[in-house]
Amino acid sequence: MPGSVGGPRILLRRLREVMAEPESAQKRLDKIVVLIAANMVAEVCSVYLMNEARELELSATEGLKPSAVHATRLRVGEGLVGDIAAHARPLNLADAQSHPGFAYRPETGEEIYKSLMGVPILRSGKVVGVLVVQNRTKRHYTEEEVEALQTVAMVLAEVVAVAELIGDEPGDPDLKRQRPFHIQGTSFAEGIALGHAVLHEPRVHVTKLIAEDTELELKRLEQAVYALRGSIDDMLETEDLSHAGEHREVLQAYRMFANDRGWLQRMLEAVKTGLTAEAAVERVQNDTRARLQRAADPYIRDRLHDFDDLANRLLRQLTGVTLASLSANLPNDAIIIARNMGPAELLDYDKERLRGLVLEEGAPNAHVSIVARAFGIATVGRAEDILEHVEPGDAIIVDGDTGEVYLRPSQEVIASYSEKARFRARKQEQYKAIRGEPAITLDGEKIDLYVNAGLQVDLPHLEEAGAEGIGLFRTELQFMIASTLPSLRDQIELYKAVLVHAGDKPAVFRTLDIGGDKMLPYMNLAALKEENPALGWRAIRISLDRPALLRHQIRALLTAAAGRSLRIMFPMVAEIAEFRRAKALVDKEIARLEKFGKEKPAVLEVGTMLEVPSLVWQLDTLLPEVDFVSIGSNDLLQFLFASDRGNPRVATRYDFLSPAVLSFLRHIVKTCQAHGTPLTLCGEMSGRPLEAMALVGLGLRRVSMSPAAIGPVKMMVRSLDAAKLAAFMEGLYALPDRSVREQLAAFAEENGVAI
């Protein structure tokens, strides 16, 4: 190949001309190998593409026997071509036949060729083929020639993908991004959503690969890298790390990567071969992805996300593409697609336009899932590799009932789901018909159904759902969506609106529950590095260490509730001493009101969340001191099983309907009954009819859930004989089974319980 950089640029220009010709994909491919062979002074140029059987099939050649095309196939790892594909790295051999991995295929006639250079054809970091050149003479190809062939391979990847010449592997990205595609994920929030895809962090699709002016592209790349470095430095200097979207330690890693001279140098070299700045970034990103995905060390593989994010930031810097949450062009039927996100990020979106949410990762009991359920947003998680398949604006169906996602669905699938959506609407009409009816079992047991809420927009749900009151008002949501700490007046206005809307119905306010996966953008909590944040500095622990914050909130609650009934409860209490310290702050604020002659709440009740197992063994001492107790089943059960609800590997490993859980909850119910202390369960467990049925069987008579769950749970209650269920469950507590879900479902079916 010519020694100047003009050689590869000339080749790329000629490739562009071939790509524009109105011929079949195979004919274009045949012309491309001839062009590459001539430009690189090679006697052989061959393209092997991955077929549907995951074999490398000789798809075009100049120099080998034409009869071998589409007849010669190699497994990944077989021969030199298979080795290149298996390791996603180039091979440069002066005497290929002496290599121990050489696989002789007589039908190709390649025995007369000695030297070989091959590079992987990569797309989205995946090997989709191999590009090879060969010569009769023994020669070692220069680094410039290897670099040029890698650049050609990148352009070739786009050619064969658009021409649909690459076979798809089940589970691999749909490289065509045009045909219908189905993904089986996990249901995080029930519901059916039909809409259009919006990427939470939109991938910048590089369409212009070949540069017109190399010097201009070099300058654009250098300027974008310097701007990227500056933006990362700015993010590290500010306290407002949550708006940067990353924790400080991750940003430190980004700064280290962004300042790596080797990273910039590889991109500059790619531009010099004739690529645009954007294509050079994507080229280096592909190479990095291919290497890291094959690393044995899981820590190294995890760094892939860091490099991906860095490359995406740089591409956005080059193109000016903004994040979807900041865009005013959100469609009216938006379905957000993300690798993962926190609850505050979901709240950035316009709820009126948001129909569904699909996550590659996540867990059913993560806080973003809870917020999605509260808003009635159909959510599917663990939708593996969806970001590799979806394009912004794609038609998409999210089935939050079954955990299925349909990308670019056919008309038949759309028609089927449209009917399913109408059926759900009819079910909602049935729920609406019993909205004003009490939730009383067939044998006369009254079950109080409350809603969980957290924002003023949630308040109409109290009446719409026909609930008995607000069993859990999450006060932290106001703090999470604000750009600064809510003032005393802001808090008073919200709490007063909640109490006015509730009227004579009870409303229970949980004090600030932040930490873990709920960070505030204006507090330096993101800089706090903890090995196990769910077990660390969060909720009441933060409030007691920052008593001014808690007193400020208590003062707002007491002021808003002047002359009304008020119920306050503290989250994450692990021992009685913590409850007493928090209660003492309430007493101080009451004393302050009396001192200044201000009106107090007509009735004040103070209780605690029961989320930490240690508190269960202090109930006999605790209950005489509290006015009520509320079980937070999400945290209680993750601590009970030592199972992080945000970790997809273990989040569903244990079942809420296990004998261990049911026995544990029954102990709490019986102890509270013995003391005459009102008990509520306000975790997500209560929002599913089968689980709610089990809670009634345990003896619980007060549960709180998302507004959308009230109708189904009320219908279940009104078809249930509670005494019969309680008697049936006596035989379940001592079972060694992992779960008694099947037994409870069988009871429901046999007894006509609507679940």
BELFEN-V157028 format. One record per backbone hydrogen bond with DSSP energy under -1.0 kcal/mol. NH is the residue of the N-H (numbers start at 1). CO is the residue of the C=O. Records with the same first field share a line. If there is no record, write none. Layout:
NH: CO  CO
//
This chain:
7: 4
9: 5
10: 6
11: 7
12: 8
13: 9
14: 10
15: 11
16: 12
17: 13
18: 14
19: 15
20: 16
21: 18
23: 21
28: 24
29: 25
30: 26
31: 27
32: 28
33: 29
34: 30
35: 31
36: 32
37: 33
38: 34
39: 35
40: 36
42: 37
43: 134
44: 134
45: 62
46: 132
47: 60
48: 130
49: 57
50: 128
51: 55
54: 51
56: 74
57: 49
58: 72
59: 47
60: 47
62: 45
65: 108
68: 65
69: 66
70: 58
71: 68
72: 68
74: 56
77: 82
78: 75
82: 78
83: 79
84: 80
85: 81
86: 82
87: 83
88: 84
89: 84
91: 118
93: 116
96: 114
98: 95
99: 96
102: 99
108: 105
113: 110
114: 135
115: 135
116: 93
117: 133
118: 91
119: 131
121: 129
123: 126
126: 123
128: 121
130: 48
131: 119
132: 46
133: 117
134: 44
135: 115
146: 142
147: 143
148: 144
149: 145
150: 146
151: 147
152: 148
153: 149
154: 150
155: 151
156: 152
157: 153
158: 154
159: 155
160: 156
161: 157
162: 158
163: 159
164: 161
165: 160
167: 50
172: 169
175: 173
181: 407
183: 405
185: 403
186: 381
188: 379
189: 379
193: 398
195: 396
196: 333
197: 394
198: 335
200: 337
211: 274
217: 213
218: 214
219: 215
220: 216
221: 217
222: 218
223: 219
224: 220
225: 221
226: 222
227: 223
228: 224
229: 225
230: 226
231: 227
232: 228
233: 229
234: 230
235: 231
236: 232
237: 233
238: 234
241: 239
251: 247
252: 248
253: 249
254: 250
255: 251
256: 252
257: 253
258: 254
259: 255
260: 257
264: 260
265: 261
266: 262
267: 263
268: 264
269: 265
270: 266
271: 267
272: 268
274: 271
275: 270
276: 209
280: 276
281: 277
282: 278
283: 279
284: 280
285: 281
286: 282
287: 283
288: 284
289: 285
290: 286
291: 287
292: 288
293: 289
295: 292
301: 297
302: 298
304: 301
305: 302
307: 303
308: 304
309: 305
310: 306
311: 307
312: 308
313: 309
314: 310
315: 311
316: 312
317: 313
318: 314
319: 315
320: 316
326: 323
327: 324
334: 353
335: 196
336: 356
337: 198
338: 358
346: 342
347: 343
349: 346
353: 350
355: 334
356: 334
357: 378
358: 336
359: 380
360: 338
361: 339
366: 363
370: 366
371: 367
372: 368
373: 369
374: 370
375: 371
376: 373
377: 372
378: 355
379: 189
380: 357
381: 186
382: 361
383: 359
384: 382
386: 383
388: 385
389: 386
390: 386
393: 197
394: 391
396: 195
397: 406
398: 193
399: 404
400: 191
403: 399
405: 183
406: 397
407: 181
408: 395
414: 410
415: 411
416: 412
417: 413
418: 414
419: 415
420: 416
421: 417
422: 418
423: 419
424: 420
425: 421
426: 422
427: 423
428: 424
429: 425
430: 426
431: 427
432: 428
433: 429
435: 432
437: 434
440: 438
441: 445
442: 720
444: 441
447: 439
448: 701
450: 703
451: 469
452: 705
453: 472
458: 455
459: 456
461: 458
462: 459
464: 460
465: 461
467: 462
468: 449
470: 506
471: 451
472: 451
473: 508
474: 453
475: 473  510
477: 474
480: 476
481: 477
491: 487
492: 488
493: 489
494: 490
495: 491
496: 492
497: 493
498: 494
499: 495
500: 496
501: 497
502: 498
503: 499
505: 502
508: 470
509: 567
510: 473
511: 569
515: 518
518: 515
523: 520
528: 525
535: 532
536: 533
538: 536
539: 514
541: 538
543: 539
544: 540
545: 541
546: 542
549: 546
550: 546
551: 547
552: 548
553: 549
554: 550
555: 551
556: 552
557: 553
558: 554
559: 555
560: 556
561: 557
562: 559
563: 600
564: 561
566: 603
568: 605
569: 509
570: 607
578: 575
579: 575
580: 576
581: 577
582: 578
583: 579
584: 580
585: 581
586: 582
587: 583
588: 584
589: 585
590: 586
591: 587
592: 588
593: 589
594: 590
595: 591
596: 592
598: 593
602: 564
603: 564
605: 566
607: 568
608: 628
609: 570
610: 630
615: 612
616: 613
618: 615
619: 616
622: 618
623: 619
625: 622
627: 606
629: 678
630: 608
631: 680
632: 610
636: 632
637: 633
638: 634
639: 635
640: 636
641: 637
643: 638
647: 644
650: 647
651: 647
653: 650
662: 658
663: 659
664: 660
665: 661
666: 662
667: 663
668: 664
669: 665
670: 666
671: 667
672: 668
673: 669
674: 670
675: 671
677: 672
680: 629
681: 702
682: 631
686: 683
687: 684
692: 688
693: 689
694: 690
695: 691
696: 692
697: 693
698: 694
700: 695
703: 448
704: 681
705: 450
709: 706
710: 707
713: 709
714: 710
715: 711
716: 712
717: 713
718: 714
719: 716
720: 717
725: 721
726: 722
727: 723
728: 724
729: 725
731: 728
732: 729
735: 732
740: 657
744: 740
745: 741
746: 742
747: 743
748: 744
749: 745
750: 746
751: 747
753: 748
755: 753
//
